[in-house]
Amino acid sequence: MQIISTIDANSQVIEVTLDDRVFFTTLDWNDEAALWRIGLQDAERNTLIAGIAVSPNWPLFHRFRYPFMPRGDLIAVTDTYLPAGIGRQAFATGAAALGYVSEAELREMGLLGAYGRL
């Protein structure tokens, strides 16, 4: 798993290379809903996915299997149970980390079947 560095901010855009391609990940804190939302843009800053609620320990883009998307998936990894979800400070304190799991790793985890994502 490739860990993606985040900063302590309510809104951030992170340039990251996934599967040898440049993408921009947007990570925004929604104070009213008390959750993080994530999006993905290509190298030209075209929005591919936007506004997905960040759930702990689950592939975030599993429903979006398009040719222009990375072959793997982003996962907000936590090592403890977070009953209220991933809080505002979770990435800053290390309680959660944003990671990229390759296609091969997803297959090993049983989260990618023969016909694509589960």
N, CA, C and O atoms as CSV, one atom per row, in Angstrom:
chain,resi,resn,atom,element,x,y,z
A,1,MET,N,N,0.840,-1.173,0.000
A,1,MET,CA,C,0.000,0.000,0.000
A,1,MET,C,C,0.887,1.238,0.000
A,1,MET,O,O,1.890,1.312,0.709
A,2,GLN,N,N,0.489,2.196,-0.808
A,2,GLN,CA,C,1.183,3.476,-0.908
A,2,GLN,C,C,0.448,4.476,-0.016
A,2,GLN,O,O,-0.725,4.761,-0.255
A,3,ILE,N,N,1.111,5.011,1.003
A,3,ILE,CA,C,0.495,5.998,1.884
A,3,ILE,C,C,0.615,7.373,1.243
A,3,ILE,O,O,1.685,7.754,0.769
A,4,ILE,N,N,-0.481,8.113,1.230
A,4,ILE,CA,C,-0.535,9.450,0.647
A,4,ILE,C,C,-0.497,10.462,1.787
A,4,ILE,O,O,-1.346,10.435,2.679
A,5,SER,N,N,0.479,11.344,1.755
A,5,SER,CA,C,0.634,12.342,2.817
A,5,SER,C,C,-0.482,13.375,2.758
A,5,SER,O,O,-0.830,13.882,1.692
A,6,THR,N,N,-1.031,13.673,3.923
A,6,THR,CA,C,-2.045,14.710,4.055
A,6,THR,C,C,-1.520,15.779,5.005
A,6,THR,O,O,-0.511,15.582,5.682
A,7,ILE,N,N,-2.213,16.907,5.045
A,7,ILE,CA,C,-1.850,17.981,5.960
A,7,ILE,C,C,-3.022,18.257,6.892
A,7,ILE,O,O,-4.127,17.761,6.672
A,8,ASP,N,N,-2.782,19.044,7.924
A,8,ASP,CA,C,-3.835,19.407,8.867
A,8,ASP,C,C,-4.570,20.630,8.337
A,8,ASP,O,O,-4.262,21.763,8.708
A,9,ALA,N,N,-5.548,20.388,7.462
A,9,ALA,CA,C,-6.325,21.461,6.847
A,9,ALA,C,C,-7.725,20.938,6.541
A,9,ALA,O,O,-7.916,19.744,6.311
A,10,ASN,N,N,-8.698,21.841,6.540
A,10,ASN,CA,C,-10.075,21.451,6.235
A,10,ASN,C,C,-10.271,21.088,4.764
A,10,ASN,O,O,-11.185,20.339,4.419
A,11,SER,N,N,-9.413,21.620,3.909
A,11,SER,CA,C,-9.515,21.356,2.484
A,11,SER,C,C,-8.103,21.282,1.918
A,11,SER,O,O,-7.255,22.124,2.215
A,12,GLN,N,N,-7.864,20.268,1.103
A,12,GLN,CA,C,-6.530,20.106,0.531
A,12,GLN,C,C,-6.604,19.408,-0.813
A,12,GLN,O,O,-7.504,18.611,-1.075
A,13,VAL,N,N,-5.639,19.727,-1.653
A,13,VAL,CA,C,-5.470,19.067,-2.942
A,13,VAL,C,C,-4.086,18.442,-2.914
A,13,VAL,O,O,-3.091,19.123,-2.663
A,14,ILE,N,N,-4.029,17.146,-3.172
A,14,ILE,CA,C,-2.787,16.397,-3.058
A,14,ILE,C,C,-2.423,15.832,-4.430
A,14,ILE,O,O,-3.193,15.071,-5.016
A,15,GLU,N,N,-1.254,16.205,-4.936
A,15,GLU,CA,C,-0.773,15.632,-6.189
A,15,GLU,C,C,-0.145,14.283,-5.872
A,15,GLU,O,O,0.705,14.176,-4.988
A,16,VAL,N,N,-0.567,13.262,-6.595
A,16,VAL,CA,C,-0.083,11.910,-6.310
A,16,VAL,C,C,0.031,11.125,-7.613
A,16,VAL,O,O,-0.768,11.299,-8.534
A,17,THR,N,N,1.031,10.265,-7.670
A,17,THR,CA,C,1.203,9.386,-8.826
A,17,THR,C,C,0.639,8.019,-8.471
A,17,THR,O,O,1.074,7.380,-7.513
A,18,LEU,N,N,-0.331,7.584,-9.255
A,18,LEU,CA,C,-0.975,6.285,-9.062
A,18,LEU,C,C,-0.890,5.520,-10.378
A,18,LEU,O,O,-1.303,6.032,-11.419
A,19,ASP,N,N,-0.371,4.330,-10.344
A,19,ASP,CA,C,-0.225,3.524,-11.562
A,19,ASP,C,C,0.533,4.291,-12.641
A,19,ASP,O,O,0.164,4.241,-13.815
A,20,ASP,N,N,1.583,4.994,-12.252
A,20,ASP,CA,C,2.440,5.750,-13.170
A,20,ASP,C,C,1.721,6.907,-13.873
A,20,ASP,O,O,2.167,7.364,-14.925
A,21,ARG,N,N,0.615,7.378,-13.297
A,21,ARG,CA,C,-0.110,8.527,-13.840
A,21,ARG,C,C,-0.330,9.539,-12.721
A,21,ARG,O,O,-0.542,9.165,-11.568
A,22,VAL,N,N,-0.279,10.811,-13.067
A,22,VAL,CA,C,-0.483,11.882,-12.084
A,22,VAL,C,C,-1.972,12.141,-11.909
A,22,VAL,O,O,-2.718,12.264,-12.881
A,23,PHE,N,N,-2.390,12.220,-10.644
A,23,PHE,CA,C,-3.761,12.581,-10.286
A,23,PHE,C,C,-3.695,13.627,-9.183
A,23,PHE,O,O,-2.661,13.810,-8.540
A,24,PHE,N,N,-4.816,14.309,-8.977
A,24,PHE,CA,C,-4.967,15.224,-7.858
A,24,PHE,C,C,-6.137,14.731,-7.019
A,24,PHE,O,O,-7.259,14.598,-7.508
A,25,THR,N,N,-5.859,14.464,-5.764
A,25,THR,CA,C,-6.885,14.025,-4.831
A,25,THR,C,C,-7.333,15.230,-4.022
A,25,THR,O,O,-6.504,15.947,-3.462
A,26,THR,N,N,-8.634,15.456,-3.958
A,26,THR,CA,C,-9.163,16.523,-3.115
A,26,THR,C,C,-9.738,15.882,-1.860
A,26,THR,O,O,-10.441,14.875,-1.934
A,27,LEU,N,N,-9.437,16.465,-0.725
A,27,LEU,CA,C,-9.924,15.965,0.551
A,27,LEU,C,C,-10.507,17.159,1.295
A,27,LEU,O,O,-9.780,18.088,1.648
A,28,ASP,N,N,-11.821,17.140,1.534
A,28,ASP,CA,C,-12.524,18.273,2.136
A,28,ASP,C,C,-13.305,17.835,3.368
A,28,ASP,O,O,-14.011,16.827,3.339
A,29,TRP,N,N,-13.174,18.599,4.452
A,29,TRP,CA,C,-13.918,18.342,5.668
A,29,TRP,C,C,-15.260,19.049,5.581
A,29,TRP,O,O,-15.317,20.246,5.297
A,30,ASN,N,N,-16.353,18.307,5.825
A,30,ASN,CA,C,-17.709,18.869,5.864
A,30,ASN,C,C,-18.107,18.947,7.331
A,30,ASN,O,O,-18.408,17.930,7.954
A,31,ASP,N,N,-18.105,20.151,7.876
A,31,ASP,CA,C,-18.347,20.343,9.303
A,31,ASP,C,C,-19.784,19.981,9.699
A,31,ASP,O,O,-20.002,19.400,10.763
A,32,GLU,N,N,-20.758,20.317,8.859
A,32,GLU,CA,C,-22.159,20.010,9.186
A,32,GLU,C,C,-22.415,18.513,9.262
A,32,GLU,O,O,-23.105,18.043,10.166
A,33,ALA,N,N,-21.862,17.767,8.318
A,33,ALA,CA,C,-22.052,16.318,8.301
A,33,ALA,C,C,-21.011,15.588,9.151
A,33,ALA,O,O,-21.137,14.389,9.400
A,34,ALA,N,N,-19.987,16.312,9.591
A,34,ALA,CA,C,-18.887,15.755,10.388
A,34,ALA,C,C,-18.233,14.566,9.682
A,34,ALA,O,O,-18.072,13.488,10.254
A,35,LEU,N,N,-17.859,14.801,8.413
A,35,LEU,CA,C,-17.174,13.753,7.656
A,35,LEU,C,C,-16.292,14.363,6.587
A,35,LEU,O,O,-16.454,15.520,6.200
A,36,TRP,N,N,-15.354,13.555,6.122
A,36,TRP,CA,C,-14.483,13.933,5.019
A,36,TRP,C,C,-15.132,13.520,3.708
A,36,TRP,O,O,-15.802,12.490,3.634
A,37,ARG,N,N,-14.931,14.325,2.680
A,37,ARG,CA,C,-15.348,13.985,1.319
A,37,ARG,C,C,-14.101,13.999,0.447
A,37,ARG,O,O,-13.202,14.819,0.636
A,38,ILE,N,N,-14.062,13.082,-0.507
A,38,ILE,CA,C,-12.878,12.933,-1.358
A,38,ILE,C,C,-13.281,13.018,-2.821
A,38,ILE,O,O,-14.402,12.672,-3.195
A,39,GLY,N,N,-12.357,13.481,-3.632
A,39,GLY,CA,C,-12.559,13.547,-5.068
A,39,GLY,C,C,-11.258,13.238,-5.780
A,39,GLY,O,O,-10.207,13.125,-5.150
A,40,LEU,N,N,-11.328,13.103,-7.085
A,40,LEU,CA,C,-10.150,12.774,-7.876
A,40,LEU,C,C,-10.205,13.550,-9.183
A,40,LEU,O,O,-11.241,13.612,-9.845
A,41,GLN,N,N,-9.065,14.141,-9.542
A,41,GLN,CA,C,-8.926,14.852,-10.810
A,41,GLN,C,C,-7.754,14.250,-11.563
A,41,GLN,O,O,-6.819,13.725,-10.958
A,42,ASP,N,N,-7.810,14.330,-12.895
A,42,ASP,CA,C,-6.682,13.841,-13.687
A,42,ASP,C,C,-5.591,14.905,-13.735
A,42,ASP,O,O,-5.716,15.951,-13.098
A,43,ALA,N,N,-4.524,14.645,-14.484
A,43,ALA,CA,C,-3.378,15.549,-14.544
A,43,ALA,C,C,-3.735,16.913,-15.130
A,43,ALA,O,O,-3.065,17.906,-14.845
A,44,GLU,N,N,-4.777,16.963,-15.941
A,44,GLU,CA,C,-5.225,18.232,-16.526
A,44,GLU,C,C,-6.237,18.940,-15.632
A,44,GLU,O,O,-6.793,19.972,-16.008
A,45,ARG,N,N,-6.474,18.379,-14.443
A,45,ARG,CA,C,-7.397,18.914,-13.420
A,45,ARG,C,C,-8.870,18.779,-13.820
A,45,ARG,O,O,-9.713,19.551,-13.362
A,46,ASN,N,N,-9.175,17.802,-14.669
A,46,ASN,CA,C,-10.561,17.469,-14.976
A,46,ASN,C,C,-11.098,16.611,-13.837
A,46,ASN,O,O,-10.450,15.646,-13.432
A,47,THR,N,N,-12.258,16.948,-13.325
A,47,THR,CA,C,-12.840,16.189,-12.226
A,47,THR,C,C,-13.331,14.836,-12.720
A,47,THR,O,O,-14.122,14.749,-13.660
A,48,LEU,N,N,-12.846,13.779,-12.068
A,48,LEU,CA,C,-13.253,12.415,-12.403
A,48,LEU,C,C,-14.314,11.928,-11.430
A,48,LEU,O,O,-15.297,11.309,-11.836
A,49,ILE,N,N,-14.117,12.205,-10.154
A,49,ILE,CA,C,-15.022,11.807,-9.084
A,49,ILE,C,C,-15.024,12.950,-8.070
A,49,ILE,O,O,-13.982,13.559,-7.830
A,50,ALA,N,N,-16.175,13.249,-7.474
A,50,ALA,CA,C,-16.221,14.319,-6.469
A,50,ALA,C,C,-17.261,14.007,-5.405
A,50,ALA,O,O,-18.289,13.389,-5.684
A,51,GLY,N,N,-16.979,14.443,-4.181
A,51,GLY,CA,C,-17.968,14.403,-3.112
A,51,GLY,C,C,-18.246,13.048,-2.498
A,51,GLY,O,O,-19.318,12.848,-1.928
A,52,ILE,N,N,-17.315,12.108,-2.593
A,52,ILE,CA,C,-17.523,10.777,-2.029
A,52,ILE,C,C,-17.220,10.818,-0.529
A,52,ILE,O,O,-16.148,11.265,-0.121
A,53,ALA,N,N,-18.164,10.353,0.286
A,53,ALA,CA,C,-17.953,10.299,1.732
A,53,ALA,C,C,-16.859,9.279,2.048
A,53,ALA,O,O,-16.861,8.167,1.520
A,54,VAL,N,N,-15.932,9.668,2.909
A,54,VAL,CA,C,-14.812,8.805,3.275
A,54,VAL,C,C,-15.235,7.869,4.407
A,54,VAL,O,O,-15.519,8.314,5.519
A,55,SER,N,N,-15.272,6.594,4.117
A,55,SER,CA,C,-15.585,5.561,5.108
A,55,SER,C,C,-14.295,4.848,5.473
A,55,SER,O,O,-13.458,4.613,4.602
A,56,PRO,N,N,-14.115,4.498,6.736
A,56,PRO,CA,C,-12.870,3.838,7.132
A,56,PRO,C,C,-12.765,2.411,6.600
A,56,PRO,O,O,-13.742,1.662,6.584
A,57,ASN,N,N,-11.552,2.054,6.164
A,57,ASN,CA,C,-11.197,0.688,5.783
A,57,ASN,C,C,-12.068,0.080,4.686
A,57,ASN,O,O,-12.394,-1.106,4.725
A,58,TRP,N,N,-12.432,0.890,3.726
A,58,TRP,CA,C,-13.235,0.410,2.608
A,58,TRP,C,C,-12.807,1.149,1.349
A,58,TRP,O,O,-12.582,2.359,1.405
A,59,PRO,N,N,-12.686,0.462,0.214
A,59,PRO,CA,C,-12.294,1.131,-1.032
A,59,PRO,C,C,-13.258,2.276,-1.364
A,59,PRO,O,O,-14.468,2.071,-1.458
A,60,LEU,N,N,-12.711,3.469,-1.537
A,60,LEU,CA,C,-13.550,4.654,-1.708
A,60,LEU,C,C,-14.126,4.795,-3.103
A,60,LEU,O,O,-15.204,5.367,-3.269
A,61,PHE,N,N,-13.432,4.285,-4.110
A,61,PHE,CA,C,-13.906,4.426,-5.485
A,61,PHE,C,C,-14.400,3.103,-6.060
A,61,PHE,O,O,-14.416,2.929,-7.278
A,62,HIS,N,N,-14.804,2.167,-5.199
A,62,HIS,CA,C,-15.160,0.817,-5.660
A,62,HIS,C,C,-16.328,0.798,-6.634
A,62,HIS,O,O,-16.445,-0.135,-7.428
A,63,ARG,N,N,-17.190,1.800,-6.593
A,63,ARG,CA,C,-18.344,1.826,-7.502
A,63,ARG,C,C,-18.031,2.479,-8.841
A,63,ARG,O,O,-18.871,2.494,-9.740
A,64,PHE,N,N,-16.833,3.015,-8.973
A,64,PHE,CA,C,-16.495,3.805,-10.150
A,64,PHE,C,C,-15.371,3.141,-10.925
A,64,PHE,O,O,-14.201,3.483,-10.754
A,65,ARG,N,N,-15.723,2.205,-11.766
A,65,ARG,CA,C,-14.735,1.446,-12.536
A,65,ARG,C,C,-14.761,1.943,-13.973
A,65,ARG,O,O,-15.469,1.397,-14.819
A,66,TYR,N,N,-13.977,2.992,-14.238
A,66,TYR,CA,C,-13.922,3.602,-15.563
A,66,TYR,C,C,-12.501,3.502,-16.095
A,66,TYR,O,O,-11.560,3.417,-15.306
A,67,PRO,N,N,-12.320,3.508,-17.407
A,67,PRO,CA,C,-10.966,3.381,-17.980
A,67,PRO,C,C,-10.010,4.496,-17.540
A,67,PRO,O,O,-8.804,4.264,-17.457
A,68,PHE,N,N,-10.514,5.685,-17.258
A,68,PHE,CA,C,-9.648,6.812,-16.908
A,68,PHE,C,C,-9.302,6.869,-15.423
A,68,PHE,O,O,-8.540,7.738,-14.999
A,69,MET,N,N,-9.856,5.952,-14.631
A,69,MET,CA,C,-9.569,5.901,-13.198
A,69,MET,C,C,-8.324,5.051,-12.936
A,69,MET,O,O,-7.949,4.229,-13.773
A,70,PRO,N,N,-7.683,5.243,-11.779
A,70,PRO,CA,C,-6.575,4.349,-11.414
A,70,PRO,C,C,-7.085,2.916,-11.304
A,70,PRO,O,O,-8.257,2.697,-10.997
A,71,ARG,N,N,-6.222,1.950,-11.549
A,71,ARG,CA,C,-6.631,0.541,-11.525
A,71,ARG,C,C,-6.865,0.041,-10.103
A,71,ARG,O,O,-7.628,-0.903,-9.896
A,72,GLY,N,N,-6.215,0.665,-9.126
A,72,GLY,CA,C,-6.408,0.295,-7.727
A,72,GLY,C,C,-7.480,1.159,-7.093
A,72,GLY,O,O,-8.424,1.580,-7.761
A,73,ASP,N,N,-7.330,1.422,-5.793
A,73,ASP,CA,C,-8.334,2.213,-5.095
A,73,ASP,C,C,-7.714,2.939,-3.908
A,73,ASP,O,O,-6.677,2.536,-3.383
A,74,LEU,N,N,-8.371,4.012,-3.500
A,74,LEU,CA,C,-7.969,4.738,-2.297
A,74,LEU,C,C,-8.748,4.198,-1.117
A,74,LEU,O,O,-9.937,3.897,-1.230
A,75,ILE,N,N,-8.074,4.076,0.021
A,75,ILE,CA,C,-8.701,3.581,1.245
A,75,ILE,C,C,-8.227,4.445,2.404
A,75,ILE,O,O,-7.038,4.738,2.523
A,76,ALA,N,N,-9.161,4.852,3.257
A,76,ALA,CA,C,-8.815,5.552,4.495
A,76,ALA,C,C,-8.602,4.473,5.548
A,76,ALA,O,O,-9.560,3.894,6.061
A,77,VAL,N,N,-7.353,4.211,5.861
A,77,VAL,CA,C,-6.980,3.100,6.727
A,77,VAL,C,C,-6.956,3.548,8.188
A,77,VAL,O,O,-6.374,4.577,8.532
A,78,THR,N,N,-7.599,2.753,9.031
A,78,THR,CA,C,-7.545,2.978,10.476
A,78,THR,C,C,-7.192,1.652,11.140
A,78,THR,O,O,-7.531,0.584,10.631
A,79,ASP,N,N,-6.512,1.729,12.274
A,79,ASP,CA,C,-6.180,0.492,12.985
A,79,ASP,C,C,-7.077,0.272,14.194
A,79,ASP,O,O,-6.930,-0.714,14.917
A,80,THR,N,N,-8.004,1.194,14.408
A,80,THR,CA,C,-8.957,1.054,15.503
A,80,THR,C,C,-10.366,1.291,14.965
A,80,THR,O,O,-10.551,1.896,13.909
A,81,TYR,N,N,-11.339,0.808,15.700
A,81,TYR,CA,C,-12.736,1.025,15.334
A,81,TYR,C,C,-13.103,2.470,15.633
A,81,TYR,O,O,-12.921,2.939,16.756
A,82,LEU,N,N,-13.620,3.176,14.634
A,82,LEU,CA,C,-14.039,4.561,14.806
A,82,LEU,C,C,-15.549,4.626,14.626
A,82,LEU,O,O,-16.024,4.803,13.505
A,83,PRO,N,N,-16.322,4.486,15.719
A,83,PRO,CA,C,-17.780,4.409,15.597
A,83,PRO,C,C,-18.408,5.649,14.973
A,83,PRO,O,O,-19.458,5.550,14.339
A,84,ALA,N,N,-17.791,6.807,15.139
A,84,ALA,CA,C,-18.334,8.032,14.563
A,84,ALA,C,C,-17.733,8.330,13.193
A,84,ALA,O,O,-17.964,9.404,12.637
A,85,GLY,N,N,-16.970,7.399,12.648
A,85,GLY,CA,C,-16.319,7.628,11.374
A,85,GLY,C,C,-14.977,8.322,11.572
A,85,GLY,O,O,-14.463,8.399,12.687
A,86,ILE,N,N,-14.427,8.818,10.488
A,86,ILE,CA,C,-13.120,9.460,10.528
A,86,ILE,C,C,-13.313,10.940,10.852
A,86,ILE,O,O,-13.837,11.698,10.037
A,87,GLY,N,N,-12.894,11.335,12.025
A,87,GLY,CA,C,-13.075,12.706,12.485
A,87,GLY,C,C,-12.129,13.695,11.832
A,87,GLY,O,O,-11.216,13.312,11.101
A,88,ARG,N,N,-12.358,14.965,12.104
A,88,ARG,CA,C,-11.576,16.051,11.502
A,88,ARG,C,C,-10.078,15.898,11.749
A,88,ARG,O,O,-9.290,16.150,10.838
A,89,GLN,N,N,-9.666,15.502,12.924
A,89,GLN,CA,C,-8.251,15.423,13.268
A,89,GLN,C,C,-7.617,14.061,12.983
A,89,GLN,O,O,-6.418,13.892,13.201
A,90,ALA,N,N,-8.384,13.100,12.506
A,90,ALA,CA,C,-7.884,11.720,12.358
A,90,ALA,C,C,-6.661,11.610,11.454
A,90,ALA,O,O,-5.727,10.876,11.776
A,91,PHE,N,N,-6.648,12.319,10.332
A,91,PHE,CA,C,-5.484,12.240,9.445
A,91,PHE,C,C,-4.284,12.954,10.064
A,91,PHE,O,O,-3.148,12.498,9.927
A,92,ALA,N,N,-4.536,14.073,10.745
A,92,ALA,CA,C,-3.450,14.848,11.357
A,92,ALA,C,C,-2.805,14.106,12.527
A,92,ALA,O,O,-1.594,14.199,12.728
A,93,THR,N,N,-3.598,13.379,13.292
A,93,THR,CA,C,-3.072,12.678,14.465
A,93,THR,C,C,-2.529,11.291,14.149
A,93,THR,O,O,-1.859,10.677,14.979
A,94,GLY,N,N,-2.816,10.803,12.958
A,94,GLY,CA,C,-2.370,9.461,12.590
A,94,GLY,C,C,-3.374,8.374,12.915
A,94,GLY,O,O,-3.090,7.194,12.711
A,95,ALA,N,N,-4.556,8.749,13.420
A,95,ALA,CA,C,-5.607,7.758,13.684
A,95,ALA,C,C,-6.117,7.155,12.379
A,95,ALA,O,O,-6.663,6.052,12.369
A,96,ALA,N,N,-5.934,7.892,11.272
A,96,ALA,CA,C,-6.310,7.411,9.942
A,96,ALA,C,C,-5.223,7.845,8.965
A,96,ALA,O,O,-4.541,8.847,9.176
A,97,ALA,N,N,-5.078,7.078,7.902
A,97,ALA,CA,C,-4.131,7.419,6.839
A,97,ALA,C,C,-4.806,7.144,5.503
A,97,ALA,O,O,-5.574,6.191,5.367
A,98,LEU,N,N,-4.514,7.979,4.532
A,98,LEU,CA,C,-5.038,7.777,3.192
A,98,LEU,C,C,-4.034,6.928,2.423
A,98,LEU,O,O,-2.864,7.290,2.305
A,99,GLY,N,N,-4.498,5.800,1.902
A,99,GLY,CA,C,-3.602,4.898,1.199
A,99,GLY,C,C,-4.134,4.501,-0.156
A,99,GLY,O,O,-5.343,4.482,-0.383
A,100,TYR,N,N,-3.216,4.183,-1.061
A,100,TYR,CA,C,-3.575,3.667,-2.368
A,100,TYR,C,C,-3.234,2.185,-2.398
A,100,TYR,O,O,-2.098,1.787,-2.140
A,101,VAL,N,N,-4.229,1.385,-2.715
A,101,VAL,CA,C,-4.057,-0.063,-2.791
A,101,VAL,C,C,-4.091,-0.442,-4.270
A,101,VAL,O,O,-5.051,-0.133,-4.976
A,102,SER,N,N,-3.047,-1.107,-4.727
A,102,SER,CA,C,-2.946,-1.476,-6.138
A,102,SER,C,C,-4.012,-2.505,-6.508
A,102,SER,O,O,-4.650,-3.103,-5.642
A,103,GLU,N,N,-4.184,-2.691,-7.796
A,103,GLU,CA,C,-5.140,-3.681,-8.293
A,103,GLU,C,C,-4.793,-5.079,-7.770
A,103,GLU,O,O,-5.682,-5.828,-7.365
A,104,ALA,N,N,-3.507,-5.427,-7.779
A,104,ALA,CA,C,-3.085,-6.746,-7.289
A,104,ALA,C,C,-3.398,-6.903,-5.802
A,104,ALA,O,O,-3.842,-7.967,-5.372
A,105,GLU,N,N,-3.170,-5.849,-5.013
A,105,GLU,CA,C,-3.466,-5.906,-3.577
A,105,GLU,C,C,-4.971,-6.038,-3.327
A,105,GLU,O,O,-5.389,-6.769,-2.430
A,106,LEU,N,N,-5.783,-5.330,-4.120
A,106,LEU,CA,C,-7.239,-5.465,-3.992
A,106,LEU,C,C,-7.681,-6.897,-4.266
A,106,LEU,O,O,-8.544,-7.438,-3.575
A,107,ARG,N,N,-7.083,-7.494,-5.275
A,107,ARG,CA,C,-7.423,-8.886,-5.623
A,107,ARG,C,C,-7.051,-9.823,-4.473
A,107,ARG,O,O,-7.824,-10.716,-4.126
A,108,GLU,N,N,-5.875,-9.624,-3.886
A,108,GLU,CA,C,-5.440,-10.441,-2.748
A,108,GLU,C,C,-6.370,-10.279,-1.545
A,108,GLU,O,O,-6.603,-11.234,-0.803
A,109,MET,N,N,-6.896,-9.079,-1.355
A,109,MET,CA,C,-7.793,-8.798,-0.229
A,109,MET,C,C,-9.216,-9.306,-0.484
A,109,MET,O,O,-10.065,-9.260,0.407
A,110,GLY,N,N,-9.471,-9.788,-1.697
A,110,GLY,CA,C,-10.806,-10.265,-2.032
A,110,GLY,C,C,-11.767,-9.138,-2.363
A,110,GLY,O,O,-12.982,-9.327,-2.320
A,111,LEU,N,N,-11.231,-7.955,-2.695
A,111,LEU,CA,C,-12.081,-6.800,-2.999
A,111,LEU,C,C,-12.142,-6.511,-4.493
A,111,LEU,O,O,-12.687,-5.491,-4.914
A,112,LEU,N,N,-11.583,-7.409,-5.285
A,112,LEU,CA,C,-11.624,-7.261,-6.735
A,112,LEU,C,C,-11.814,-8.643,-7.324
A,112,LEU,O,O,-10.923,-9.488,-7.243
A,113,GLY,N,N,-12.962,-8.872,-7.909
A,113,GLY,CA,C,-13.257,-10.179,-8.468
A,113,GLY,C,C,-12.804,-10.285,-9.915
A,113,GLY,O,O,-12.201,-9.358,-10.456
A,114,ALA,N,N,-13.096,-11.415,-10.536
A,114,ALA,CA,C,-12.687,-11.664,-11.909
A,114,ALA,C,C,-13.323,-10.676,-12.882
A,114,ALA,O,O,-12.767,-10.419,-13.950
A,115,TYR,N,N,-14.485,-10.117,-12.528
A,115,TYR,CA,C,-15.193,-9.209,-13.414
A,115,TYR,C,C,-15.095,-7.764,-12.964
A,115,TYR,O,O,-15.903,-6.931,-13.374
A,116,GLY,N,N,-14.126,-7.458,-12.134
A,116,GLY,CA,C,-13.972,-6.088,-11.644
A,116,GLY,C,C,-14.239,-6.016,-10.159
A,116,GLY,O,O,-14.221,-7.027,-9.456
A,117,ARG,N,N,-14.481,-4.838,-9.703
A,117,ARG,CA,C,-14.663,-4.615,-8.266
A,117,ARG,C,C,-15.930,-5.291,-7.750
A,117,ARG,O,O,-16.904,-5.456,-8.485
A,118,LEU,N,N,-15.902,-5.675,-6.489
A,118,LEU,CA,C,-17.074,-6.275,-5.856
A,118,LEU,C,C,-18.095,-5.218,-5.541
A,118,LEU,O,O,-19.158,-5.527,-5.002
